[in-house]
Amino acid sequence: MLDTSPLTTAVERFADRLRAMPQSRLRQGAAAQALELARELSVRAQALEAAQQGAGAAPARNMPDAGLFVVGDQVAVAGTDLAEALRATAGGTAESPRDTAKAPSEMLDEAVRMVEQAEVRATR
């Protein structure tokens, strides 16, 4: 089983920081960075889940902009969904999406880097 704790740890840390940020900081771009990350994590999770279900390449559902004060929760949900999809894929219960040759561990490493980079950009 793939250990996705690096992703869930990074996601929760960033989500907690977003939840603690003042409105002014969120308006300065932190919320936009977080929403962009949440959307990307969500798209990746949906692609893995579609491959697991044999559904093919269905159009991804876009994470809505629900406002400044929920982006921390959106990052947490999207990151947790991706971690679950990666665990299922690595556990042999799903295939990798056909449009990528990456192993689940590579996708995990890439997702962790994305979260860490988004956190740096959002908290500058």
Secondary structure, 3 states (H helix, E strand, C coil): CCCCHHHHHHHHHHHHHHHHCCHHHHHHHHHHHHHHHHHHHHHHHHHHHHHHHCCCCCCCCCCCCCCHHHHHHHHHHHHHHHHHHHHHHHCCCCCCCCCCCCCHHHHHHHHHHHHHHHHHHHCC
